[in-house]
Each structure stands twice: as structure tokens, then as C-alpha cells.
């Protein structure tokens, strides 16, 4: 067991679900996402005692932030997946804060994927209700590929090059074009409302995706053909 090097008072007022080191920053920049719906950025070189002022605070999610993603070699951009049904993209070069959701001036344009009406009961069914996002990942070998999973049975692969420009949460967007749905065949048609993904991730070589289900099993699937192994 390793020794505790540093503890930090982050200022989050609810439990933290995810933290990530920001690439190419000598492990000095850390981003966190929590149940208070906030994404916070910290510079560890500025810690005094157990206190550090956040370098950035993004408050535009309306529900819990469950997962963060970073791109290998990119110190400027972070993604967050939330139970509000949106995946948001933050470019630190364009600003490191946004006002709370519901504010009169809350017009920040961070929404990359709007899946607030994206959940499906089966692959054949049309989407109809909010997909509460639980997880996301960026391929380390094909960084234009982004994978998300949430409150239905289907992992979704998107190509960022095919997505529309970032939008505000105030704007109702059409469902974004999905490249591939991932789901074991025996789960795809079950129509179980309790079945949901808790974690999705790419393999290190980007050729496979891992899907973990609540109350079910863990599946490794091929990115190209969608078959599980």
C-alpha cells in the first residue's frame, strides 16, 4: 500500500466520482467531476497545506457528473459525462469557468452530445427518454472516436469529426449520428428497464471496447465488427 502524499480540499460539496490527470502537464493539472454537477480544474503546484483554489469551475451540468475523459497528448480539452444526458467538452484555451445551470446568462456552449432523448428499450425501438450518461472514453489511437454508455443496454461510438458544433443546453438538438451501437445480442432485445451500463472503455490499442453492466456481466467487443469475445 502506498503512502498518502497529499490531500486536497476540492470545494466540491458532494462525493467525487472521477478524477483525471490532464496529459502533458507533468501531472500538475487535475480535473474532477462530482455529484454536485460540477467539473473542477486544479493546479497541484499551487497547493498550500491542503488548500488550493480551483483554476477552473464548470457549472453547466444539471445532474451528477459520473465520468471524465482526456485525450492522450492533449493538455487543452476535457470531456464530462453526466446523468443530465449530455456529454460536454471544455477547451481551457477558450475559458475556465461557466455560470451555474439556470442562470440568466447561462449560455456557455459546451454540449458535444445531447442524449436527453436518446435512451432505447431495444435496438429496434426509437429513442424516447433521457439517456443518463454513466461513462465515457476517448480512443488513445483514434482520438476522433468517443465512446459513451448510460442508462440503457447500448454502448455508443461517435466520430467527433461528424458531430455538429458545440451547443448550449438551452438548444434542443437532434440526436447526433452514431457510428456503432455495442450490445451483446441476448441483451439487445430484452427491454429490461433495469439494465444499464456502468462503465465503458477502449482497449489500449483502440481495437476493442469493454462494457460493464449493472447486475449483469462484463463484455469485450471488437470495434470493427461489434462481436464480443
Secondary structure as UniProt FT lines:
FT   STRAND          16..21
FT   TURN            23..24
FT   TURN            26..27
FT   STRAND          29..34
FT   TURN            35..36
FT   STRAND          39..43
FT   HELIX           44..46
FT   TURN            49..50
FT   STRAND          56..58
FT   STRAND          65..70
FT   TURN            72..73
FT   STRAND          77..82
FT   TURN            83..84
FT   STRAND          86..91
FT   HELIX           92..94
FT   STRAND          97..98
FT   TURN            101..102
FT   TURN            104..105
FT   STRAND          111..114
FT   TURN            116..117
FT   TURN            123..124
FT   STRAND          133..138
FT   TURN            143..144
FT   STRAND          145..150
FT   STRAND          155..159
FT   HELIX           160..162
FT   TURN            169..170
FT   STRAND          180..182
FT   HELIX           185..188
FT   TURN            193..194
FT   STRAND          197..202
FT   TURN            204..205
FT   STRAND          208..213
FT   TURN            214..215
FT   STRAND          218..222
FT   TURN            223..225
//
